[in-house]
Amino acid sequence: MTLNLCRASRFWRPNIRFNPRWSWRRASASLAGLLLSWPLAAIPAPSDPPVAALSQSAAATPTSDQARQVDTLLQRADAYQALGQYRNALAVLRTAQPLAEVLDRIRCAAVLSALGETLWRIGATADARHELNRSVALARQAKAPHIAAASLNHLGNLAADQGDAAAARRAWQESLSLARQAQDAALMAAVLINQARLAAQEGDTAVAETLLVEAARQTQTLPASHDQAHHLLAIGQLRRTLPGALALHRAQAAQQFAAAAAIARQVNDQRSLSYALGYQAQLQQDEGRSAEALAWYRQAVFAAQQADAPELLYRWQWPIGRLLKAQGDHDGAILAYQQGVANWQAIRRDLALDRVKNSFNSYPLDRLAIAGAAAAFADREHFERTCRAVIADRIELATALQALGFEVLPSAANFVFARHPQRDAAELAAALRERRVIVRHFRQPRIE
């Protein structure tokens, strides 16, 4: 088990990834916690009540003003999560919690499930686990399998985030069983995708593909909706990035992105459409078709503009800048980077920048890093000085790790690859995350 420790500057920077899950949510899927970046980590905006069981509870007893207030607060917290504003979501859920506790177990379980997910996303993993376990217990008592399944899915995500694959599998398997009992196809697809992601990260492409086939089958049973588009995007992205992905996997990914785009247009969901177009661009870029990729990225930008989504504009403007630079269009590249910086500035204040759910990228970028990249085109002296600083930091970090007993491979990059002969890498990664230090933990067979 190996850790990849990246230190491109003297400060550890948070890494933010946007994805379609931040653009919409529906009923049980709002509690599913599907991670496109995980865990591909992507939080949809609410359209229906955040928990399907709330309407069932309302049917059993007269709906009080207090019950409606809790439901409204759940939707508001869901909307804050859709924007990545986890601190605001947490404040709303803390308001809803005492109200729900005096109402009924179903609402209380729903609030605790959302609270646990939010706490996990801001890094309070111990508190998150406590609230999610409480949610599962209450949901079982209330005979609400869909809420128990959702909370177990979150617990699986939390365990996977901390490198405990066995605990993640146990939680997801129980979640899947309860989701089947509740006949919740959206949640079943979410859990299957999470399981597939873990299998892919472990290098087991065959198991990952089997799980994705079943996830796709469940997704096909859904009506044309935000949910269906979202799951298609998740499945397509996983197939695109499978270890040793074959032409067949890439072709299937392209079909799923196209289907997601068609559904997004049908339900007038410009955010999901932007993701579908942007993912098509990434697929073209993977295959070396730069001109086609640039055209797809520009379509994704247009859809993001229609959705008034600066976080998506930032996501696509950065690769546009890279492609334009590769084509020799330095003026166009600088403009794209500057637009990306402007959109980052528009959203960064509202983002939970003090918490990183998952270090999936070796090169985390903040606003200053992006601005520096654009300026580097015109300032060679600064670029070379920065390279020298990175090299000095790398040597300092490698030397310090070796003094602590780590085995460090020689590196000419802006990261070092290290492992300790007597310490478990998963435990080290989890402990460092608790201290807000970002590392990548690799659990692939070839590395282990």
N, C-alpha and C positions, 0 to 999 in steps of 0.2 A: 504494500500500500504506500503510495507516494504522494507527497504534497508538492504543488507547484506554487512557489512563493514569488509574487510579482511585486516589484518595488520600483516603479518608474520615477518616483519622486520621493521626497522625505516624508510625505504624508500619505496615509492610506485613504483612498477616495471611495465613496460609495458608488455602486454600479446600478443604474436603473434600466430596466427593460420594459418596454411597452408592448402590449399585445391585445388581441381582440377582447379578452375577458374584461378589459377596462372600459368597454363601450356599451355593454348591455347585460341585463340579467333577467331571468324568468324564474318564478316560483322555486321549485326544488333545485334548479340549477344554480340559484343564488347561493345555496349552501353547499354546492358540490365541490367548490374549491379546485376546479380543474386548472392545472398549471401548464400553460404553454411554454414557459421558460424554465420550469423546474428541472426545476420544476418546474418550463419554460416554464415560471412564473409566472398574462394577458388575462378583468373584473368588469362585467357589463353593467350598464345603468338599468335601474328597475323599470319594468313595465307593468308587471302584475304584483300582487302581494308577495313578499319575499319567501314565504313558506306556504306550501299548498295546504298544510294542515290548519292554517288559521281560518280558512273558510269553513273547514269541517267543524272546528270548534265553535265558530259563530253560528253554524246551523244547529248545534246542540244546545246553546244557551243564548239568551238575548245579548246582542252586542252592546256593551257599555261604552261610554265616552272614554273611559280609561283604556279599554281594549283597543279602540280605534286609535288612541294616542300611541300605544305601544306599536301597533302596526305601522303607523305613520313614521315613527322614529326608526323602525327597522328599515323602512324604505329610504329614509334620509341617510342613514348610515351606509346603506348599500350604494347610494349615489355618491357619497364621499369616497368610498372605496373605488368606485368606477373612475374617479379622477386621481386616484393615488393619494388622497388626503386622509391618511390613516389616523393621524392624531385627531382630526375632526370627527372621523367615524367613531373613534374610541370614546370621545366625550359624549356623543349622542347615545351610544350603547350603554354607557355608565348611567345616563339619565333614564334609559328604558329599563334597566335591570331591576331596580326596586319596584317599579310599577308592574312589571311582568311577574315578579315573585308573589304578588298578592292576587294575581288573576287565576292562572291555570298552568299546569305543568308543560303543556305544549308550547305556549308562548315563552315561558321561562327557558325551556330547552332551546327554542329558536334563538332567543337573545344570547344565551350562553354560547351557542355554536358560532354565531357571528362575532361575538366578543373574543372567543378563543382564536378564531382565524385572524382577527385584527391584531391581537396581542402578538401572535406569531410573526406577523408581517413587520411589526416594529421591533422585533428582536427579544420580546419578553417570553422566551420559550417555556420557562417553568410555569409562569402564570397561564400561558396559553394551554398547556397540557392539562392543568388543573381545571380550567373552565370547560374544556372540551370533554374531559371525563365526566364532569358534572352533567353536561348536556346529554351525553350518552345515557347516563343512569336515569335522568328524568324522562328522556324520550322512551326508554324501555318501560318505565312505570306507566307512562301515558299511552303506551301501545302506539307509538308514532315511529314506525320503522324508518320512514324517509328522513326524519331529523336525526335519528341515531346513525343512519347510514352516512349522512352528510358530515356529521361530526367525526365519525370514524375515518372518513376520507381525509379530513383535515389532519387527524392524528397521524395517518399514514404519510401525508405530505411533510409534517413536522419531523417524523422519524427519518424519512428519506433525506431531508435537508441536513440532518445531523449525522448522516452516514450510517444509520442503523437500518440496513436493508431488510433484515429479518423482521424487525418490528413493523416496518412499513408494509411488508407483504401481509403480515397477520392482520393489520388494521384494514388494509384494502380488501382482503378476502372476506372479512366479516362485513365490511361496508357493501361489497358487491352482493353478498347473500341477502342482506336486508333490503337493498335497492330492488333486487328481483322480487322479494316478498311484497314490496310496495308498488311493483310494476312501474317503476320510474326509469324509463329508457334513457332519459337525458343523464341522470346520475350514473346509471350503469355504464354509459359510454365514457363519462368523465373518469370513473375509476379504472376502466380498462385502459384508457389512454395513459393514466398515471403509471399503471403496471407496465405498460409497453415502454414507457420512457425509461423506467428503471432497468428493464431488460436490455434496452439499447445501450444504456450507459455501461452496463456490465459486459457488453460485447456479444450478447446472445440475440443475434438478429432474427433467428428462426422463431424464438418465443415472442419477440417483439412483434413480428409480422403476424403471427397467429392471433395475438391480442388485438392488433389493429384491425384485422379482418372482422373480428367479433364487434369491435367498437363501431366500425363502419356499418355493420348490419343493424346494430341498435340505432345508429344515427338515421339510417334510411327509414325507420318506422316513425320518426318525428315529422310533424307537419312542417311545411316551409316556414321557417321562423329564424329568429336570431340564434336560438340554440343550435339548430341544424347547421347553419352557416359556421358557427363557432367551432363545432366539433369537426366539421370537414376541414377547417383550417388547421386545427390541432393535428389531425391524422395526417394531412398532407405535409405539414412541417416535419413531423417525425419521420415519415417515409423519405423525405428529401435528405434528412441528416442521418439516416441509419448507417452504422459502420459498414463500409463496403457496399453502399447503395448501388443497386444495379439499374440498368436503363429502365427495366420494368417498374422499379420503385419510383424513379423520377417521372415516368409517364403517368403512373397512378397519382402522384402528387400533383402534377399539372392538371389532371382531370378533376381532382378534388378542389383545387384552387378555383378552377373555372366554374364548377358547380356552386361553390360558396359565393362567388361573384354574382352568379345568376340569381341565387336566393337573396343576396343582399340587395340587389336591384329590385327584386319583387317585393320585398318588405320595406324598401326605402331606408336601408341601413347603410349610410355612407361610410361609417367607421369600418364596419366589417368589409365593405367593398374596398376601402383603401388597403386594408390588410391583405385581402385576396390579390389585389393588383401588385402590391409590394412584394408578396411572397412569390408571385410569378416572376417578378424582376430578379429576385434572389436566385431562383431556379435557372433563369437565363444566364445570370452572372456565373453560377457554378459551372456552366457548360462553356464558358468563354465567349458567349455572344454578347459583347459589350453594348453594341448599338441597340439590340433588342431589349437588353436589360434597362438601358437608359430610357427607352420609350415607355416601358412598363412603370418604371419609377415615376416618371412625369405624370402618367395617368393616376398613380397612387397619390401623388401630391395634389392633383386636382380634386380627387374624392375627399382627401383630408381637408382641403379648403372648403368644400361644400359642407363638411361636418363641423367646421370651425374647431378643428382639433390640432392645436399647436404641437401636442406631443407626437402626433403622427407626422406632421410636417418635419419636425426635427429628425425623426427616425429615417425618413426617406431622403432628406436634403444632404445628409452626411455621405451616403454612398453615391449620390449624384455628383457631389464634389470630387470624390475619388475617381469616378469614371471620367469626368471631364479633365481632371489632371492627367490621367493616363493617355487621353487623346491629345494632350498638348494645349488644351484650352485653359490656361492658368487663370485668365480673367473670369471665365465662367465658373471655375472651381472655387475661386475666392468668393464670388458672389453667393454660391450655394452654401459655403461654410458660414458666411456672414448671416445668411437667412436662417441657417440652423441655429446659430448662436442667438439670434433675436428670438426665435421660438423657444429655445431653452430658457432664456431669461424670462419669458412670459409664463412659464410653468414651474420653474425650479422652486419658487417660494412656497408653492402649495404641495410639493412632493415630500415624501418622508425620506429626506436625504440622510438621516442619521441611522438608517437601517438598510441592510442589504439582505434580501431573502436568499439569494443564491449567486455565488460567484461563478457565472458561466462563461465569462469573457476574460481572456488574459490581459486585456487592455482597457480597463475602466476609464471612462472619459467624463469629466465634468465640464462646466461652461468655460473655465479658464483654459483647460486642455484643448478644447475645440477652437477657441479664439487663437491660442498659440499655434495650432496647426495651420490655420489660415495665414497668420502673420509670418510663419516660417518660410513661405514661398518667397517673401521679399527680404528676408533677413537671414542670410546664410551664416553670418557670424553667430547669431543667437542659436541657430540650429546646431552648429558644431559645439558651441559651449554647453548646450543642453545634453548633447551626446556624451561629452566628457563627464558631466555630472552624473548621468545615468550609469556610466561605466564605473565611476568611483563608488557610487552607492551599491552597485552589484558586487563589487569586490568586498566592500565593507560588510554587506549582508552575508555573503558566502563565508567570509572569514569568521564572523560571529557564530553562524550556524555550525561550522566545523568545530569551533571551540566548545559547543554544547553537545558534541557527539554525533551530529548529523553527517550523513554521507551526501555530498553535494557534487553533482555532475558538472563538468566544465560547461560554461555558458558564454556565448557571444551575443545573447539577446538581452532584452530588458527584464528578464526574469531568471530565477534559478530553480532547478529541479532537485529536490532534496528528500531524504527519508532518514528515519532514525532506526537503528537496528533493534532497539529494545522497546520502542514506543509505538502504539497503534496509531496509524495515520488518521483514521476516522475520529478517534478520541481527541487527537491533537487539533484536528480541524474544527470539531465542535467546541472545544475549549477556547480556541482563538476567536471563533465567531462570537462567543459570549462576551469577549473583550473588544468586540468591534474591529477585529483584525481579519482581513479578507485573505483567504488562501483557497486554492483549488485542490480538492482531494480526488485523486484518480483511483478508480477501482476496476480498471480494465484488466483482463487476463494478461495481455502482453506486457503491461507495466508491472503487475504483481509478480 
